[in-house]
Amino acid sequence: MSETAYPRDFLAADFAANSLESIEAAYQQLLDRDISTREALEQWSRAWSALDSCVAEASASRDG
């Protein structure tokens, strides 16, 4: 099975969800964003989802 790398819009390509500090900083960036417009909220939602996926993937690779 080959791995496919998807481009990251919110997270840096070298972001690693390997420490609480890096994960917390990324979520804090999202919490600090202005989401007063529909477009901003949609971008925020996509970024939050991307971060959640990255954290879940890192967790699964540690567990498995």
C-alpha distance (Angstrom), angle and dihedral (degrees) to the residues before:
residue distance angle dihedral
M1 . . .
S2 3.79 . .
E3 3.78 124.6 .
T4 3.78 118.8 -124.1
A5 3.78 118.5 -153.9
Y6 3.76 114.2 -147.1
P7 3.78 120.2 -157.6
R8 3.78 114.9 -106.4
D9 3.78 118.3 -133.9
F10 3.80 99.0 -177.7
L11 3.77 105.9 22.8
A12 3.77 123.2 60.3
A13 3.79 113.4 -108.2
D14 3.80 89.5 -115.0
F15 3.83 95.4 48.3
A16 3.78 110.8 131.4
A17 3.78 122.1 -166.8
N18 3.77 90.6 -148.3
S19 3.79 101.5 117.3
L20 3.76 135.8 43.4
E21 3.80 89.6 -126.5
S22 3.81 94.9 57.8
I23 3.81 92.7 44.7
E24 3.80 92.9 46.4
A25 3.81 91.8 49.1
A26 3.81 91.5 52.2
Y27 3.81 92.8 49.7
Q28 3.81 90.5 45.9
Q29 3.80 89.8 54.5
L30 3.78 88.1 55.9
L31 3.79 93.4 46.2
D32 3.80 89.7 53.1
R33 3.81 94.2 53.3
D34 3.78 123.0 109.9
I35 3.80 109.1 -117.2
S36 3.79 98.8 174.6
T37 3.80 95.2 124.5
R38 3.76 130.8 58.0
E39 3.80 91.8 -118.7
A40 3.81 92.2 50.2
L41 3.81 91.1 48.7
E42 3.81 91.6 49.9
Q43 3.81 91.1 50.2
W44 3.80 89.8 46.9
S45 3.79 91.2 51.0
R46 3.81 92.0 50.9
A47 3.81 90.9 48.0
W48 3.81 92.2 48.6
S49 3.79 90.3 49.9
A50 3.81 91.6 48.9
L51 3.80 91.3 50.5
D52 3.81 92.2 47.3
S53 3.81 89.8 50.5
C54 3.80 92.3 49.4
V55 3.81 92.2 49.7
A56 3.80 92.1 46.0
E57 3.81 91.5 48.9
A58 3.81 91.5 50.3
S59 3.80 90.6 48.2
A60 3.79 92.7 49.3
S61 3.80 92.6 49.8
R62 3.81 90.4 52.3
D63 3.81 92.2 47.8
G64 3.74 97.2 45.0
